[in-house]
């Protein structure tokens, strides 16, 4: 259960950083930053969908079409088409957490048929381990959002 509580805490922190973002800041990319607030929000969302899908076969991901905007290696500079609006992304983040939590309940201890590897440094063999990584990942990007807020606001 600690993992689920940490997931809820990470999402609360992310939403707090987003509440501090100015309306016109979502698509600004200050020097020294690889992406924008909008990209980081979408990446947080898409990544958790992908992690949940990878470890929970019954999980039904939402907004797979957003991967073209927010997946690994994407960039706002290369977007084709209209990225999701701020409102769409905020609603998606709010709706995602209860779906993921419900899917995780009773499944954290499950061993994965094949461990998930991140490079040569990290191998995760349980649902719990992957979700702990997903929590770290969200925190990392929430920190980038915080940095973007500060860089744009100054």
MOPEVEN-V589438 format. One record per residue. N is the residue number from 0. PHI is phi in degrees with one decimal (none if undefined). PSI is psi as a letter, one per 40 degrees, with the letter a starting at -180 (none if undefined). OMEGA is omega in whole degrees, 0 to 359 (* if undefined). Layout:
n:N phi:PHI psi:PSI omega:OMEGA
n:N phi:PHI psi:PSI omega:OMEGA
This chain:
n:0 phi:none psi:d omega:180
n:1 phi:-59.3 psi:d omega:180
n:2 phi:-62.9 psi:d omega:179
n:3 phi:-64.9 psi:d omega:178
n:4 phi:-64.8 psi:d omega:177
n:5 phi:-67.4 psi:d omega:177
n:6 phi:-61.9 psi:d omega:178
n:7 phi:-62.4 psi:d omega:179
n:8 phi:-64.1 psi:d omega:180
n:9 phi:-60.7 psi:d omega:180
n:10 phi:-67.9 psi:d omega:177
n:11 phi:-61.4 psi:d omega:179
n:12 phi:-62.7 psi:d omega:179
n:13 phi:-58.4 psi:d omega:181
n:14 phi:-62.5 psi:d omega:176
n:15 phi:-63.4 psi:d omega:178
n:16 phi:-65.1 psi:d omega:180
n:17 phi:-71.5 psi:d omega:178
n:18 phi:-67.5 psi:d omega:179
n:19 phi:-88.0 psi:e omega:183
n:20 phi:-75.8 psi:h omega:177
n:21 phi:-71.4 psi:i omega:183
n:22 phi:-53.1 psi:d omega:184
n:23 phi:-85.7 psi:e omega:184
n:24 phi:-90.7 psi:e omega:189
n:25 phi:-60.5 psi:d omega:183
n:26 phi:-117.5 psi:e omega:176
n:27 phi:-86.9 psi:i omega:180
n:28 phi:-129.1 psi:g omega:181
n:29 phi:-64.9 psi:i omega:176
n:30 phi:-54.7 psi:h omega:179
n:31 phi:95.4 psi:e omega:178
n:32 phi:-110.4 psi:h omega:182
n:33 phi:-80.5 psi:d omega:185
n:34 phi:-148.6 psi:a omega:184
n:35 phi:-111.9 psi:i omega:175
n:36 phi:-60.1 psi:d omega:181
n:37 phi:-56.4 psi:d omega:181
n:38 phi:-63.0 psi:d omega:181
n:39 phi:-63.1 psi:d omega:178
n:40 phi:-63.3 psi:d omega:179
n:41 phi:-63.1 psi:d omega:180
n:42 phi:-67.4 psi:d omega:175
n:43 phi:-58.0 psi:d omega:182
n:44 phi:-62.4 psi:d omega:183
n:45 phi:-61.1 psi:d omega:182
n:46 phi:-63.4 psi:d omega:179
n:47 phi:-65.7 psi:d omega:176
n:48 phi:-59.5 psi:d omega:182
n:49 phi:-68.2 psi:d omega:178
n:50 phi:-62.6 psi:d omega:181
n:51 phi:-63.1 psi:d omega:179
n:52 phi:-64.2 psi:d omega:182
n:53 phi:-65.3 psi:d omega:187
n:54 phi:-104.9 psi:e omega:181
n:55 phi:-126.2 psi:g omega:185
n:56 phi:-53.8 psi:d omega:181
n:57 phi:-84.8 psi:e omega:182
n:58 phi:-69.8 psi:h omega:180
n:59 phi:-107.2 psi:h omega:183
n:60 phi:-68.3 psi:i omega:178
n:61 phi:-112.8 psi:i omega:174
n:62 phi:59.1 psi:f omega:175
n:63 phi:-57.4 psi:d omega:181
n:64 phi:-64.8 psi:e omega:180
n:65 phi:-77.6 psi:e omega:180
n:66 phi:-58.1 psi:d omega:180
n:67 phi:-64.3 psi:d omega:179
n:68 phi:-92.9 psi:d omega:194
n:69 phi:-123.3 psi:e omega:180
n:70 phi:-70.0 psi:i omega:178
n:71 phi:-54.5 psi:h omega:176
n:72 phi:83.3 psi:e omega:178
n:73 phi:-86.2 psi:i omega:181
n:74 phi:-156.2 psi:i omega:177
n:75 phi:-56.0 psi:d omega:180
n:76 phi:-65.4 psi:e omega:184
n:77 phi:-111.5 psi:e omega:182
n:78 phi:-65.0 psi:h omega:172
n:79 phi:-118.2 psi:h omega:184
n:80 phi:95.6 psi:a omega:184
n:81 phi:-95.6 psi:h omega:176
n:82 phi:-69.6 psi:i omega:178
n:83 phi:-57.8 psi:i omega:179
n:84 phi:-73.0 psi:i omega:175
n:85 phi:-55.2 psi:d omega:183
n:86 phi:-63.1 psi:d omega:178
n:87 phi:-60.7 psi:d omega:181
n:88 phi:-67.2 psi:d omega:179
n:89 phi:-64.4 psi:d omega:177
n:90 phi:-62.9 psi:d omega:180
n:91 phi:-60.9 psi:d omega:178
n:92 phi:-61.7 psi:d omega:181
n:93 phi:-67.3 psi:d omega:181
n:94 phi:-78.4 psi:d omega:183
n:95 phi:-67.7 psi:d omega:187
n:96 phi:-55.6 psi:d omega:180
n:97 phi:-61.8 psi:d omega:178
n:98 phi:-64.5 psi:d omega:181
n:99 phi:-67.6 psi:d omega:180
n:100 phi:-59.3 psi:d omega:179
n:101 phi:-60.3 psi:d omega:180
n:102 phi:-67.8 psi:d omega:183
n:103 phi:-78.4 psi:d omega:186
n:104 phi:-56.9 psi:h omega:181
n:105 phi:83.0 psi:e omega:184
n:106 phi:-116.4 psi:e omega:185
n:107 phi:-60.3 psi:d omega:182
n:108 phi:-81.1 psi:e omega:183
n:109 phi:-64.4 psi:h omega:174
n:110 phi:-84.6 psi:h omega:180
n:111 phi:-78.0 psi:i omega:177
n:112 phi:-59.7 psi:d omega:177
n:113 phi:-137.9 psi:h omega:181
n:114 phi:-58.9 psi:i omega:176
n:115 phi:-92.8 psi:h omega:182
n:116 phi:-113.5 psi:h omega:173
n:117 phi:-113.4 psi:h omega:184
n:118 phi:59.1 psi:a omega:178
n:119 phi:-97.3 psi:e omega:189
n:120 phi:-95.4 psi:d omega:188
n:121 phi:-136.7 psi:h omega:175
n:122 phi:-124.7 psi:h omega:182
n:123 phi:-118.6 psi:h omega:186
n:124 phi:-110.2 psi:e omega:180
n:125 phi:-131.1 psi:i omega:175
n:126 phi:-58.4 psi:d omega:181
n:127 phi:-58.3 psi:d omega:181
n:128 phi:-62.5 psi:d omega:180
n:129 phi:-66.5 psi:d omega:180
n:130 phi:-68.9 psi:d omega:174
n:131 phi:-63.0 psi:d omega:176
n:132 phi:-64.3 psi:d omega:179
n:133 phi:-61.0 psi:d omega:178
n:134 phi:-65.5 psi:d omega:177
n:135 phi:-58.6 psi:d omega:181
n:136 phi:-60.3 psi:d omega:179
n:137 phi:-63.1 psi:d omega:179
n:138 phi:-60.6 psi:d omega:178
n:139 phi:-58.7 psi:d omega:182
n:140 phi:-73.1 psi:d omega:174
n:141 phi:-64.2 psi:d omega:176
n:142 phi:-65.2 psi:d omega:176
n:143 phi:-64.4 psi:d omega:177
n:144 phi:-59.4 psi:d omega:178
n:145 phi:-59.9 psi:d omega:178
n:146 phi:-63.0 psi:d omega:177
n:147 phi:-62.2 psi:d omega:177
n:148 phi:-56.2 psi:d omega:181
n:149 phi:-68.6 psi:d omega:182
n:150 phi:-67.2 psi:d omega:182
n:151 phi:-78.1 psi:d omega:183
n:152 phi:-74.8 psi:e omega:183
n:153 phi:-89.2 psi:none omega:*
